[in-house]
Amino acid sequence: MKDRFVIMDLETTGNVPKKGDRIIQLGMVVVENGQIIERFSSFFNPERDIPPFVQQLTNINEQMVADAPVFAEEAAKVVDMLQQSYFVAHNVSFDLQFLQEELHMAGFPPFSGPTIDTVELARIVFPDAESYKLADLAKLLCIAHDQPHHADSDAEVTAKLFIALLDRLRQLPLVTLQHLKRLSAYLKSDLYSLLDNMIMEKMTSLADEKSYIFYHGVALKKPAPVQKKDKGDHKRATFAEFFAGPRVLPLAHYERRDGQWEMMKLVYEALETSQHALVEAGTGIGKSLAYLIPSAFFAHERQKRVVISTHTLQLQQQLLERDIPFVKTIVPFPLRVAVLKGKRNYLSLDKFVAFLREHHHNYDVVLLKCQLLVWLTKTETGDMDELNVSSGARLFLPLLFMDEEDNGSKHNFFLRAKQRAEEADIVITNHAFLLHDVTASTPLLPDYEHIVIDEAHHLEDVASHYFGQQVDYVSIRLLLTRIGKINENGSLAKLMKLFERHHLSAEERFLRCERLVEELQFECDELFRMMRRYALDRKPPESGRCRYRIEPKTESGRQWSAMKELLWRVRDHVAQLVDETKRLRAVFIQNEMETSRSNKSCSYFSDVFALNQIVDALFDLMESDDPMIVRWIEAEEKGAANATAIYSQPIQLDEFFAERLFMRKKSVVLTSATLTMNGSFSYIISRLGLSDFYPVCQTIPSPFSFKDQAILMVPSDFPSISSVSLEEYASAVADGVTQIAERIKGKMLVLFTSYELLRLTAAAMNMDERSGEHVLIAQGIQSGSAAKLTRVFQQFEQAILFGTSNFWEGVDLPGDELSVVVIVRLPFAPPDDPVISAKSEHIRAKGGNPFYELSLPEAVLRFKQGFGRLIRTKKDRGAVFVLDRRLTSASYGKYFLNSLPPLHVYEQSLDQLLQKLENWL
C-alpha cells in the first residue's frame, strides 16, 4: 500500500458516542510523500443540544450547525477519502470511536485500516516534551495554530505535526529504529511498516552516524568534552563596575526595577563579606537574575564556586533554559554552569540495556523503552527528570536509576555531571541533594563555601522529609512482586535460571526463598490491614484522610500487641530470606557469574537488600521512641483495605542547620517571596537555627501597585465554619463561588485547605448545576497533576479551578488567565496534623506559645503564597475573596493583613462586594 495518511480531527457534543454524543465538526487532511494534497471539512447537525462548556471550548454554537448536513449525508465522501489509507489523529481512539459509531448509524462498514496516534508518536519522538497537547506541540515545533478546538484547524496542525514527527523518526540512528521496530508490535499505532521502510532507506543510504556512540547495541548522543576552566587572560570585570553602569538589562521591553538592583547589591555584598542573608523578594522583582548576576561576578572575581539550590524542577528548568543563557550575554567573561543532583536522578545504562532485552508486553513498559531509546540519542545529561513519562511507566523508573553504590560503566551520567560541576563557576542543585551533601562523610558537591538557596521557605520541609522515614504497603508489595516465584518472571526466577545455565544446583535454597516471599506477602498484607483499622478506629469524625499519630511507648491494647507480634514475624522472615540470599550470593561470586555483563541484570540481590532496608525502617517506626521524632499512620477511609503508610519526621532541625550548614559555609543567602510574618524574619530565623549568626535581613517589596491592581474582599454574611457542619459550609462555599462566577465572567482559582471540603463543595456545585457557563475543574476529581489541571483550566475563557496544597504556590496564571482568587479558609494546619501537634507539644514543654510561635506563622506564610497567585505581572488586575471571617474578626487576623502589600480591604455582604467588584473590574 502506498503511504497515504488521512489526518482527522473531530469536535463532538461530549465524550461517549454510545450514550448519544455526536460529531458537530469534522476536519480531514490527506498527506502523501510528506506533502498535504487534499483537505475536507464540514459542520454537522448532531440532532441534539450542544452543552454550554462544549460551545465555550469550540466556539461552535447551535446556530452554526442548525442548517449543516447530518453526518450520513457526507459519510460516503469520508469513506472514500479513507480508502487505502492510514487513519491518523491526535488521540486516535477518541476520534475513531466516534467515526465508527457515525459510520454504523449511516449504514457503512467500520474503518478497518491501520491507525496512528500522534500523541503516542510524539511521546516517542519527543520524550522530554513538557506536554503532548496539540497546541503545546505546535508551539514546540513553531507550527501556527490560530484556531484551537476547530476541527479543520486542528486537523491541519495535526497533519503538519505528523509530517514533522516522521521526519524526526527518519533522523534517528539505524540501531534505534531497529529497536523501535521490534517494540512497535506492542504499541497502539501501526508503525511496523513505516519503521521497516525507514530502516531500508537508512541501510541503503549509509547515513552518517558520527554524532552518536554505541553501547551494547544502544545509540547514545556523543558527549561534548567537559569544558575546562579557562586560565587565559580575560578582562577583570567587576560587579562594582557593572553596578555603577546604566543599570539596564538588555531584555526586550525591559523596565528597570529598583528592587532588582537593590537585591543584586545585597547578594553580592553577602557573598563578598562572608555573611548569611535572608532576602524576601516580592512578586515581579526578578529575583532569579538578582542573585545569578552577582553570583557570576563573585565567582569570576574571587575564583570561588557558588552553589544555587532550588526546590522545584520548574525553577531549575527556568534557570537553565531562560536565565543562565541571558546572564551569559550580560557578563563579559566565560561563565561555566553545571547541574548536579543525586545519583538516583540519573539513568544507569547497564540497567537499561538489561531492561531493553527483557520481554515485556505491558504497554507502559514498551512505551517507556521507546522513549528512552530516543531520549538517549538526545540527552547530554542522562538526568531522568528531563523525561515526561506516563504515570504507569513512572512505577518502573526506579528499576533504571543508578544505585548509590553504582559506579556504572564508562558511560556514567552521574560521573560526567560531577566532572562538569568540578569545572563550573556556578553549580545548580536541589535542596535534597544539598542536604545529602552536607550530611555525607565524603562531599558529593565539588568544594564550595558560598550558596544561594532559592525557594528557601521549603528548606525545613525538605529536610524533615530527608531525615524522616516512610514505609507504605504499595512499595513492599511491589518489591515482593518483583522478586516473585520460581515459576514466574521475577528476579528470583531469573537468578534460578542463571544458576541452571551454569549447572549449579541450589533448588532447595530457591524453594525456601520462594516460601519466605509467599509468607511475607501474606503477613505484610495482614499487617497493613491491621494498621489501617487501628488508625481509622481512632480518627476524629468528619475527617476524610486519617492521620493518626502513634507513640510506641504509650500505645496499648490487643490490636497494638497483635500488630507488634506480626511485625516481629515479618522481621524474622526477612532475616531468614537475607540469610538464604547471602548463601546464594556466595555461590554467585564464587563461580564468577557477576563478571558477565548479562548477569548484572539480575536484580534479585538488590531487591532483597531493598526489602530488608524497608522492613528495618518499618521496625524502627513502630519500635523506637525518640521524643524528637514524630510518627504517624496515614490511611484513606474509602481506600483499599491495606492502602496504608507509616511516616516519621524530626520535629526540630534548628541545631542541624546551625551546625552543618551555617557554621560550615562562609555565606548562605536564603531567598523567597514568603519569608516574613508581620514584617519580621524572626520565625524563619528560629526554625532554621540562624539566631546566633545575625544574618542580614531585607524585604524588597514588589514593584506592582497592589492598591491599583488588587482588592481584598471578606463577605460579612458568610457562616463561621465552627457554627455549621462541613456539608453546610461546603454548600455555602458552592453558593458563594457561583455568585462570584456569575458576576466576573472570567476565571477563578478556589484554594482549599482540605481535600474533604474541596470534594464536598465540588459535589454541591455539580448537584445543583450551579457553575452555569463556567467549566469546573477540581483537583482529585479530575485526574492529573497540578500542572496538567492548570493547562486544562487555561483552555477555557470561563472556568473555575478547585485546588488544595500544591495550588497555593507555583501556579502562574497572568493576565486574563485569572481574575479572582478565593481563599475558602485561613490556611491553618488541620488539628489532626501529627507534625504540628508534636512540634506544638515541644514548644509548650519549653514554656512557649505554640499558636503564636508555630501555627500562626505557618498559616500566614501559606496565606501570602495563596494571595500571590493573583497578581503576576504589572498589567494584572483582580480580587481576592477570603470566605473566612476570622481574617477581620479574630485578634490574630491583623497578622495576616499586615503581611500583605498595601491594598484596599472591604468587608460587606457578598452582594454588596459583588457590586463593588463589577464596578472595579
C-alpha positions in Angstrom: 0.0 0.0 0.0 1.2 3.4 -0.9 1.9 5.5 2.2 -1.3 7.6 2.2 -2.3 9.2 5.5 -5.7 10.8 6.4 -5.4 13.0 9.4 -8.7 13.6 11.1 -10.0 15.8 13.9 -13.5 15.9 15.3 -15.4 18.3 17.6 -18.2 16.5 19.4 -21.1 17.1 21.9 -19.3 15.0 24.6 -17.0 12.1 25.1 -19.3 9.0 24.9 -20.8 8.1 21.4 -22.6 5.1 22.9 -24.5 7.5 25.1 -25.7 9.7 22.2 -22.8 12.1 21.8 -22.4 13.1 18.1 -19.9 14.8 15.8 -20.5 18.6 15.3 -17.5 19.3 13.1 -15.0 17.2 11.1 -11.7 18.1 9.5 -9.7 15.9 7.2 -6.2 16.4 5.7 -4.6 13.9 3.3 -0.8 13.5 3.3 1.3 11.7 0.7 5.1 11.8 0.3 5.4 14.2 3.2 3.0 16.7 1.5 -0.6 17.8 2.1 -2.5 17.1 -1.1 -6.2 17.4 -0.1 -8.5 18.8 2.6 -12.1 18.4 3.6 -14.1 19.9 6.5 -17.7 20.3 7.4 -20.0 21.2 10.3 -22.6 18.5 11.1 -26.0 18.8 12.7 -25.8 16.5 15.8 -29.6 16.4 16.1 -29.2 17.2 19.8 -28.2 20.1 22.1 -24.6 21.2 22.3 -23.6 21.6 26.0 -22.5 25.1 27.1 -19.0 24.0 28.0 -18.5 22.5 24.5 -19.8 25.7 22.9 -17.3 27.7 25.1 -14.4 25.4 24.2 -15.0 25.1 20.5 -16.8 28.4 19.8 -19.4 26.3 17.9 -22.9 27.2 18.8 -26.4 25.8 17.9 -26.9 28.3 15.1 -23.7 27.3 13.3 -24.9 23.7 13.0 -28.6 24.2 12.6 -28.5 24.2 8.7 -25.5 21.9 8.4 -25.9 18.3 7.0 -26.2 15.3 9.2 -23.2 13.0 9.1 -25.0 10.4 7.0 -25.2 12.9 4.1 -21.4 13.2 3.9 -20.5 9.6 5.1 -19.8 8.3 1.5 -17.2 11.1 0.9 -15.5 10.4 4.2 -15.3 6.7 3.5 -14.0 7.3 0.0 -11.2 9.6 1.3 -10.2 6.9 3.9 -9.7 4.1 1.2 -6.2 2.5 1.3 -5.1 5.0 3.9 -3.7 5.2 7.5 -6.2 6.8 9.9 -4.2 9.4 11.9 -5.4 11.5 14.8 -4.2 13.2 17.9 -5.6 10.7 20.5 -6.8 8.3 17.7 -9.0 6.2 20.0 -11.3 9.1 20.7 -11.8 10.1 17.0 -12.0 6.5 15.8 -14.8 5.5 18.2 -16.9 8.5 17.1 -16.2 7.8 13.4 -17.1 4.1 13.8 -20.4 4.9 15.5 -21.4 7.5 12.9 -20.5 5.1 10.1 -22.6 2.4 11.7 -25.6 4.7 12.0 -25.2 5.8 8.4 -25.2 2.1 7.2 -21.5 1.9 6.3 -19.0 -0.8 7.4 -16.4 0.3 10.1 -13.0 1.5 9.1 -10.6 -1.4 9.3 -7.3 0.1 8.1 -4.1 0.9 10.0 -4.2 3.7 12.6 -1.6 6.1 14.0 -1.9 8.1 17.2 0.2 11.3 17.0 0.1 11.6 20.8 1.8 8.3 21.1 4.2 9.1 18.3 5.0 12.5 19.9 5.7 10.7 23.2 8.3 8.6 21.5 9.9 11.2 19.3 9.8 14.0 21.9 10.2 12.0 25.2 11.2 15.2 27.0 8.4 17.5 25.8 6.6 19.3 28.6 3.2 18.5 27.2 1.6 16.4 24.5 -1.4 18.6 23.9 -1.7 19.6 20.3 -1.3 23.3 21.0 1.8 22.8 23.0 3.4 20.5 20.4 2.6 23.0 17.7 4.3 25.7 19.8 7.3 23.5 20.3 7.7 23.0 16.5 6.7 26.6 15.6 3.6 25.4 13.8 1.0 28.2 13.6 -2.2 27.2 15.4 -4.7 30.1 15.2 -8.0 28.3 16.0 -7.5 25.5 18.5 -10.6 23.3 19.0 -11.8 23.9 15.5 -11.7 20.6 13.6 -10.4 22.0 10.3 -7.6 23.9 12.1 -6.7 21.1 14.4 -6.6 18.6 11.5 -4.2 20.9 9.6 -1.9 21.3 12.6 -2.0 17.6 13.4 -1.0 16.9 9.7 2.0 19.2 10.0 2.9 17.7 13.3 2.7 14.2 11.8 5.0 15.2 8.9 7.5 16.6 11.4 7.3 13.5 13.6 8.0 11.2 10.7 10.9 13.5 9.7 12.4 13.3 13.2 12.0 9.5 13.2 14.0 9.2 9.9 16.8 11.1 11.5 17.3 8.6 14.3 20.3 6.2 14.1 19.7 2.8 12.5 20.1 0.8 15.6 17.5 2.9 17.4 15.0 2.4 14.6 15.6 -1.3 14.7 14.8 -1.4 18.4 11.7 0.7 17.8 10.5 -1.7 15.1 10.9 -4.7 17.4 8.9 -2.9 20.1 6.2 -1.5 17.8 4.2 -4.7 17.8 3.0 -3.7 21.3 2.2 -0.1 20.6 -1.3 1.3 19.7 -0.1 2.8 16.4 0.6 0.7 13.4 4.2 1.8 12.9 5.9 -1.5 11.9 5.8 -1.0 8.1 6.8 2.7 8.4 9.8 1.9 10.5 10.7 -1.0 8.2 10.8 1.4 5.2 12.9 3.9 7.2 15.4 1.1 8.1 15.7 0.0 4.5 16.3 3.6 3.4 18.9 4.1 6.1 20.7 0.8 5.2 20.9 1.8 1.5 22.0 5.4 2.1 24.8 4.7 4.5 23.8 7.6 6.8 26.5 9.4 8.7 26.2 8.5 12.4 29.3 10.2 13.8 27.3 12.2 16.3 26.5 9.0 18.2 28.4 6.5 20.3 27.2 2.9 20.7 27.0 0.9 24.0 25.8 -2.7 23.9 23.6 -2.1 20.9 22.1 1.2 22.1 22.9 4.6 20.4 23.8 7.5 22.7 24.5 11.1 21.9 28.2 11.6 21.7 29.0 13.7 24.9 30.6 17.1 24.4 34.0 17.3 26.1 33.9 18.7 29.6 34.8 22.4 29.3 37.9 23.0 31.4 38.4 26.2 33.4 39.9 28.8 31.1 43.1 30.1 32.6 43.5 32.7 29.8 43.6 36.4 30.3 40.1 37.9 30.4 39.1 41.4 31.3 38.9 41.5 35.1 35.3 42.7 35.1 33.9 43.6 38.5 30.5 43.8 39.9 31.2 47.3 41.1 31.8 48.5 37.5 28.7 46.7 36.4 26.6 48.2 39.2 27.9 51.7 38.5 26.8 51.4 34.9 23.5 52.4 33.4 21.6 49.7 35.3 19.7 48.5 32.3 19.5 44.8 31.3 19.4 44.0 27.5 16.0 42.4 27.7 13.2 43.2 25.2 10.7 45.7 26.8 12.9 45.9 30.0 11.7 48.2 32.6 14.2 49.0 35.4 13.1 47.7 38.8 15.0 49.3 41.6 14.2 46.4 43.9 16.0 44.0 41.5 19.2 46.1 41.6 18.9 46.5 45.4 18.8 42.7 45.7 21.8 42.3 43.4 23.8 44.6 45.6 22.7 42.8 48.7 23.5 39.3 47.4 26.9 40.4 46.2 27.8 42.1 49.5 26.7 39.0 51.5 28.9 36.8 49.3 31.8 39.3 49.3 31.8 39.8 53.1 31.0 36.2 54.0 27.7 36.9 55.7 24.5 35.0 55.8 21.4 36.8 54.4 17.7 36.5 54.3 16.0 38.3 51.3 12.2 38.3 50.9 11.7 39.4 47.3 8.1 40.4 46.3 6.5 39.1 43.1 7.8 40.8 40.0 11.3 41.7 41.4 13.0 39.2 39.0 14.9 37.5 41.9 16.5 34.8 39.7 18.6 37.4 37.8 19.0 39.4 41.1 21.0 36.5 42.6 22.5 34.9 39.4 24.2 38.1 38.1 26.1 38.9 41.4 26.9 35.2 41.9 28.5 35.1 38.4 30.6 38.2 39.1 31.6 37.0 42.5 32.7 33.6 41.2 34.7 35.3 38.4 36.4 37.9 40.7 37.2 35.6 43.6 37.6 32.3 41.6 35.2 30.8 44.1 32.4 28.5 43.1 28.8 29.4 44.0 26.1 26.8 44.5 22.5 27.6 43.7 19.9 25.4 45.3 16.2 25.3 44.3 13.2 23.2 45.4 11.2 22.7 42.3 12.2 21.2 39.0 10.2 24.0 37.3 12.5 26.7 38.7 15.6 24.7 37.9 14.5 24.4 34.3 13.8 28.2 34.2 17.3 28.9 35.4 18.9 26.6 32.9 16.8 27.4 29.8 15.9 31.1 30.3 18.0 32.8 32.9 21.5 31.3 32.6 21.7 31.9 28.8 20.7 35.5 29.4 23.3 36.0 32.2 26.0 34.7 29.8 25.2 37.5 27.4 25.5 40.1 30.2 28.8 39.2 31.9 31.9 40.0 29.9 33.7 36.7 30.8 33.1 33.0 30.1 30.6 31.5 32.6 30.6 27.8 33.3 27.3 26.4 34.8 26.6 22.8 35.7 23.7 20.9 37.2 24.4 18.2 39.8 21.7 16.0 41.5 21.7 12.7 43.5 22.7 9.5 41.7 19.1 8.3 41.7 18.2 11.1 39.2 20.4 9.5 36.5 19.9 6.6 34.2 22.0 3.5 34.7 22.9 2.4 31.2 23.7 -1.2 32.3 20.2 -1.4 33.9 18.6 0.0 30.8 20.4 -2.4 28.4 19.2 -5.3 30.6 15.7 -3.8 30.8 15.6 -3.4 27.0 16.5 -7.1 26.5 13.7 -8.3 28.8 10.4 -9.3 27.1 7.5 -7.1 28.3 4.1 -6.9 26.7 2.9 -4.2 29.2 2.1 -1.1 27.2 3.6 1.4 29.7 6.8 -0.5 29.8 7.1 -0.8 26.0 6.3 2.9 25.5 8.9 3.7 28.2 11.6 1.6 26.4 10.8 3.5 23.1 11.0 6.9 24.9 14.3 6.0 26.5 15.8 4.8 23.2 15.1 8.1 21.5 16.0 10.2 24.6 19.4 8.6 24.8 20.1 10.0 21.3 19.4 13.5 22.5 20.3 13.8 26.2 23.6 15.3 27.3 22.9 14.7 31.0 21.1 11.3 31.5 19.0 13.2 34.1 15.7 11.4 34.2 13.9 14.5 35.3 14.1 15.5 31.7 11.6 12.8 30.7 7.8 13.1 30.5 6.5 9.6 31.0 3.1 8.2 31.8 2.1 7.5 35.4 2.1 3.8 34.7 5.7 4.0 33.4 6.8 6.0 36.4 6.4 2.9 38.5 9.2 1.3 36.5 11.7 4.2 36.6 13.2 3.1 40.0 14.4 -0.1 38.2 16.6 2.1 36.0 18.1 4.7 38.4 21.7 4.5 39.4 22.2 3.0 42.8 24.2 4.9 45.4 26.9 2.2 45.2 26.7 2.0 41.4 29.9 3.3 39.8 28.4 2.3 36.5 30.0 1.7 33.1 32.4 4.0 31.3 29.3 5.9 30.1 28.4 7.1 33.6 26.0 10.1 33.6 26.5 10.9 37.2 30.3 10.9 36.9 30.1 13.1 33.9 27.8 15.6 35.8 30.3 15.6 38.7 33.2 16.3 36.2 31.2 19.3 34.8 30.5 20.5 38.3 34.2 20.4 39.2 34.9 22.8 36.3 31.9 25.1 36.9 31.7 28.6 38.4 28.0 28.1 39.3 26.6 24.7 40.2 22.8 24.3 40.3 21.3 21.6 42.6 18.2 20.9 44.6 17.5 21.1 48.4 17.5 17.3 48.8 20.9 16.9 47.2 22.3 19.8 49.2 21.2 18.1 52.4 22.7 14.9 51.2 26.0 16.7 50.6 26.2 18.4 54.0 25.5 15.1 55.8 27.7 12.8 53.7 31.0 11.5 55.1 32.6 12.3 51.6 31.3 15.5 50.0 29.2 15.0 46.9 29.3 18.5 45.5 32.7 20.0 44.5 34.3 22.2 47.1 32.2 25.4 47.8 31.7 27.9 50.6 29.1 30.2 49.2 25.5 29.2 48.4 22.2 30.8 47.3 19.1 28.9 48.4 16.0 29.9 46.4 12.5 28.8 47.4 14.1 28.9 50.9 10.7 28.6 52.7 10.7 24.9 51.6 14.1 24.1 53.2 12.9 22.9 56.5 10.2 20.7 55.0 12.6 19.1 52.6 15.0 18.4 55.5 12.1 16.9 57.5 11.3 14.5 54.7 15.0 13.8 54.1 15.6 12.8 57.7 12.3 11.2 58.1 11.2 7.7 57.1 8.2 6.4 55.1 7.0 2.9 54.6 3.9 2.1 52.6 2.2 -1.2 51.6 2.5 -0.5 47.9 6.3 -0.3 48.0 6.6 -3.5 49.9 4.1 -5.3 47.7 5.9 -4.0 44.5 9.3 -5.4 45.8 7.8 -8.8 46.7 6.1 -9.0 43.3 9.3 -8.1 41.6 11.1 -10.9 43.4 8.2 -13.2 42.6 8.0 -17.0 42.5 10.4 -19.5 40.8 7.8 -20.3 38.1 7.2 -16.6 37.3 9.3 -13.9 35.6 10.5 -12.2 38.7 14.1 -11.7 39.8 14.1 -14.9 41.9 13.2 -17.0 38.8 15.8 -15.2 36.7 18.5 -16.0 39.2 17.4 -19.6 39.3 17.7 -19.8 35.5 21.1 -18.3 35.7 22.2 -21.0 38.2 20.8 -23.7 35.9 22.7 -22.2 32.9 25.9 -22.6 35.0 24.9 -26.1 36.0 24.7 -25.2 39.7 22.3 -27.0 41.9 20.5 -24.9 44.6 16.9 -25.8 44.1 16.2 -26.4 47.8 17.5 -22.9 48.7 15.4 -21.3 45.9 12.3 -23.1 47.2 13.0 -21.8 50.7 13.3 -18.3 49.4 10.0 -18.7 47.5 8.3 -19.9 50.6 9.6 -17.0 52.6 8.5 -14.5 50.0 5.0 -16.0 49.9 4.7 -15.8 53.7 5.9 -12.2 53.7 3.3 -11.3 51.1 0.6 -12.7 53.4 2.0 -11.2 56.6 2.7 -7.7 55.2 -0.8 -7.6 53.7 -2.3 -8.5 57.1 0.0 -6.1 59.0 -1.0 -3.1 56.9 -4.7 -4.1 57.1 -4.4 -4.1 60.9 -2.5 -0.7 60.8 -5.3 0.9 58.8 -8.0 -0.5 61.1 -6.1 0.7 64.2 -5.7 4.3 62.8 -9.3 4.5 61.5 -10.8 3.4 64.8 -9.0 6.4 66.4 -9.6 9.1 63.8 -11.8 12.1 64.6 -15.2 12.2 62.9 -15.7 14.3 59.7 -12.1 14.0 58.6 -11.6 12.3 55.2 -8.0 11.1 55.2 -6.9 9.7 58.5 -3.5 10.7 60.0 -3.1 9.1 63.4 -0.1 10.0 65.5 1.5 6.9 67.2 3.7 7.0 70.2 5.2 3.5 70.6 5.7 3.8 74.4 2.2 4.7 75.2 0.2 2.7 72.6 -1.6 -0.3 74.1 -4.4 -2.8 73.6 -5.0 -6.1 71.8 -4.8 -4.5 68.3 -1.4 -2.9 69.0 0.0 -6.1 70.6 -1.2 -8.1 67.6 0.5 -5.7 65.2 3.7 -5.8 67.1 3.7 -9.6 67.1 3.1 -9.7 63.4 5.9 -7.1 62.9 8.4 -9.3 64.7 7.3 -12.3 62.5 7.8 -10.2 59.3 11.3 -9.1 60.6 12.2 -12.8 61.4 11.1 -13.9 57.9 13.1 -11.2 56.2 16.2 -12.1 58.3 15.8 -15.7 57.1 15.4 -14.5 53.5 18.5 -12.4 53.8 20.5 -15.4 55.2 19.4 -17.6 52.3 20.2 -14.9 49.8 23.7 -14.4 51.3 24.4 -18.1 50.7 23.2 -17.8 47.1 25.3 -14.7 46.6 28.4 -16.5 47.9 27.9 -19.2 45.2 27.2 -16.4 42.6 30.5 -14.7 43.4 32.5 -17.9 43.8 31.5 -19.0 40.3 32.4 -15.6 38.9 28.9 -15.2 37.5 28.8 -11.4 38.1 31.7 -10.8 35.8 29.4 -11.4 32.8 27.5 -8.2 31.9 24.4 -10.1 31.0 24.3 -11.4 34.6 24.5 -8.0 36.1 20.8 -7.6 35.0 19.8 -9.9 37.8 18.3 -7.6 40.4 17.4 -10.3 43.0 20.2 -9.4 45.4 19.4 -5.7 45.3 15.7 -6.4 45.6 16.2 -8.4 48.8 18.6 -5.7 50.1 15.9 -3.1 49.5 13.3 -5.2 51.2 15.5 -5.6 54.2 16.0 -1.9 54.4 12.3 -1.2 54.2 11.4 -3.7 56.9 14.2 -2.3 59.1 12.7 1.2 58.7 9.2 -0.2 59.5 10.6 -1.9 62.6 12.2 1.4 63.7 9.0 3.4 63.0 6.9 1.1 65.3 9.5 0.3 68.0 11.9 3.1 68.7 10.6 6.1 70.8 12.8 9.1 70.3 10.9 12.1 71.7 12.3 14.4 69.0 10.7 12.2 66.2 7.0 12.3 65.4 5.4 9.1 63.9 2.0 8.7 62.3 -0.1 6.3 60.2 -2.0 7.6 57.2 -5.0 5.7 55.7 -7.9 6.6 53.4 -11.3 5.6 54.9 -12.6 4.7 51.4 -9.3 3.3 50.1 -8.2 -0.3 49.8 -8.0 -2.3 53.0 -4.2 -2.3 53.1 -3.6 1.1 51.3 -1.8 2.4 54.4 1.5 4.2 55.0 3.5 5.0 58.2 5.8 8.0 58.4 8.2 9.7 60.8 9.9 13.2 60.8 12.1 15.1 63.2 10.3 17.9 65.0 13.3 20.3 65.5 16.1 20.9 62.9 17.5 24.3 64.0 20.6 22.7 65.5 21.3 20.7 62.4 21.1 23.7 60.1 23.3 25.8 62.5 26.0 23.1 62.8 26.0 21.5 59.4 25.2 24.5 57.1 25.6 27.9 58.6 28.7 27.2 60.7 30.5 25.4 57.8 29.7 27.8 54.9 31.0 31.4 54.7 27.9 32.8 53.1 24.4 31.4 52.7 21.8 33.6 51.0 18.2 32.5 51.5 15.6 34.0 49.3 11.9 33.5 48.6 8.7 35.6 48.1 7.4 34.4 51.5 9.9 34.6 54.5 8.4 37.2 56.8 5.4 37.1 59.2 4.0 40.5 60.2 7.1 42.2 58.6 9.5 40.1 60.8 12.1 37.4 59.8 12.1 36.0 63.4 10.0 32.9 62.6 12.3 31.6 59.8 15.4 32.6 61.8 14.2 30.5 64.7 13.2 27.5 62.6 16.5 27.4 60.6 18.8 27.9 63.6 20.1 31.3 62.4 19.7 33.2 65.7 23.4 33.1 66.7 24.6 34.2 63.2 22.9 37.6 63.0 22.0 37.3 59.3 21.4 40.4 57.1 17.6 40.6 56.7 16.0 42.6 53.9 12.5 42.7 52.5 12.3 44.0 48.9 8.7 44.9 48.1 7.0 44.0 44.8 7.2 46.7 42.2 3.5 46.2 41.5 0.9 48.7 42.6 -1.4 46.5 44.6 -3.7 49.4 45.6 -4.5 49.8 41.9 -4.3 46.2 40.8 -5.9 44.2 43.6 -8.6 44.3 46.2 -9.3 42.0 49.2 -12.9 41.2 50.0 -14.3 39.5 53.1 -18.1 38.6 52.9 -19.6 39.6 56.3 -22.7 37.3 55.7 -20.7 34.1 55.3 -21.2 31.4 58.0 -18.5 30.7 60.5 -17.1 27.3 59.9 -17.3 26.4 63.6 -21.0 27.1 63.7 -22.2 24.8 60.9 -21.4 21.3 59.7 -18.8 20.7 57.0 -21.5 19.8 54.5 -23.4 23.1 55.2 -20.2 25.1 54.9 -19.4 23.4 51.6 -22.9 24.3 50.3 -22.3 27.9 51.4 -18.9 27.9 49.6 -20.5 26.5 46.4 -23.2 29.2 46.6 -20.7 32.0 47.1 -18.4 30.7 44.3 -21.3 30.5 41.9 -22.4 34.1 42.7 -18.9 35.4 42.1 -18.6 33.4 38.9 -21.8 34.8 37.5 -20.5 38.4 38.0 -17.0 38.1 36.7 -17.5 36.0 33.5 -13.8 35.2 33.7 -11.5 32.7 35.5 -11.3 31.8 39.2 -9.0 29.8 41.4 -10.5 28.5 44.6 -8.0 27.4 47.2 -8.9 24.9 49.9 -7.1 23.7 53.0 -8.5 20.2 52.9 -9.5 17.8 50.1 -12.6 16.7 52.0 -14.0 20.3 51.9 -13.0 20.6 48.2 -14.8 17.3 47.4 -18.0 18.3 49.2 -18.0 21.8 47.5 -17.5 20.3 44.0 -20.3 17.8 44.7 -22.6 20.7 45.7 -21.7 22.7 42.6 -22.5 19.8 40.3 -25.6 18.6 42.1 -27.2 22.0 41.6 -25.5 22.7 38.3 -24.5 25.9 39.9 -21.4 26.5 37.8 -23.6 27.6 34.8 -21.4 28.6 31.9 -18.2 28.1 33.8 -16.3 24.8 33.4 -15.5 23.3 36.8 -12.0 21.6 37.2 -11.4 20.1 40.6 -8.2 18.5 41.9 -8.6 14.9 42.8 -11.9 14.6 41.0 -10.4 15.1 37.5 -7.2 13.1 37.2 -3.9 14.7 36.6 -1.1 16.6 38.2 -1.4 20.3 39.2 0.4 21.3 36.0 -2.0 19.2 33.8 -5.1 20.6 35.5 -3.8 24.1 35.2 -3.2 23.6 31.4 -6.8 22.3 31.1 -8.0 25.4 33.0 -6.2 27.7 30.6 -8.1 26.3 27.6 -11.4 27.9 28.7 -12.5 31.5 28.7 -14.7 30.9 31.8 -13.5 28.3 34.3 -13.3 27.6 38.0 -10.3 25.6 39.3 -10.5 24.0 42.7 -7.2 23.2 44.3 -5.6 22.2 47.6 -1.9 22.1 48.8 0.2 22.4 45.7 -2.0 25.0 44.1 -1.2 27.6 46.8 2.1 28.3 45.2 3.9 27.7 41.9 0.7 28.3 39.8 1.4 31.1 37.4 -1.7 32.5 35.6 -1.0 36.1 34.4 -3.4 38.5 32.7 -6.8 37.2 31.7 -6.0 33.7 32.8 -7.1 34.6 36.4 -9.5 37.3 37.6 -10.3 36.1 41.1 -8.7 34.0 43.8 -11.0 32.6 46.5 -9.4 31.5 49.8 -12.0 29.3 51.4 -10.4 29.1 54.9 -7.3 30.7 56.5 -4.7 28.0 55.9 -4.1 26.8 59.5 -2.8 23.2 59.6 -5.7 20.8 60.5 -6.0 19.8 64.2 -5.1 16.2 63.4 -1.8 17.2 61.7 0.7 14.9 63.6 3.8 17.0 62.8 2.2 20.3 64.0 0.8 18.5 67.1 4.3 17.2 68.0 6.0 20.5 67.4 3.4 22.3 69.4 4.0 19.9 72.4 7.7 20.6 72.1 7.2 24.3 72.2 4.8 24.1 75.1 7.3 21.9 77.1 9.8 24.8 76.7 7.3 27.3 78.0 6.4 28.8 74.6 3.1 29.5 72.9 2.6 27.0 70.0 -0.1 29.1 68.4 2.0 32.3 68.0 5.3 30.5 67.6 4.2 27.9 65.0 0.6 27.6 63.9 0.0 31.3 63.1 3.4 31.9 61.3 2.9 28.8 59.2 -0.7 29.9 58.3 0.4 33.5 57.4 3.2 32.3 55.1 0.8 30.0 53.4 -1.8 32.8 53.1 0.8 35.0 51.4 1.5 32.3 48.9 -2.1 31.9 48.1 -2.6 35.7 47.7 0.5 35.7 45.5 -1.3 33.7 42.8 -3.4 36.7 41.7 -1.0 39.4 40.6 1.8 38.0 38.4 2.6 41.0 36.1 2.3 44.8 36.0 -0.9 44.6 33.9 -2.8 42.1 36.1 -5.9 43.1 37.9 -8.2 41.2 40.1 -9.7 40.4 43.5 -9.0 38.0 46.4 -12.1 36.8 48.3 -11.5 35.4 51.8 -14.5 33.4 52.9 -13.2 33.0 56.5 -14.4 35.9 58.7 -11.7 35.2 61.2 -9.5 37.4 59.0 -11.3 40.5 60.3 -13.0 39.3 63.5 -10.2 37.4 65.2 -7.5 39.2 67.2 -4.8 37.4 65.1 -6.4 38.5 61.8 -4.1 41.6 61.7 -1.1 39.3 61.3 -2.5 38.1 58.0 -3.4 41.6 56.8 -0.1 43.1 57.9 1.8 40.5 55.9 0.2 41.7 52.6 1.3 44.6 50.5 -0.8 47.8 50.9 -4.2 47.4 49.3 -7.9 48.1 49.8 -9.8 45.7 52.1 -13.6 45.6 52.1 -15.9 43.7 54.5 -19.6 43.8 53.5 -22.3 41.4 52.4 -21.4 39.2 49.4 -24.0 41.0 47.3 -22.5 44.5 48.1 -19.0 43.2 47.5 -20.0 41.8 44.1 -21.5 45.2 43.0 -18.2 46.8 44.1 -16.3 44.2 42.2 -18.2 44.7 39.0 -17.5 48.5 39.1 -13.9 47.9 40.0 -13.1 45.3 37.3 
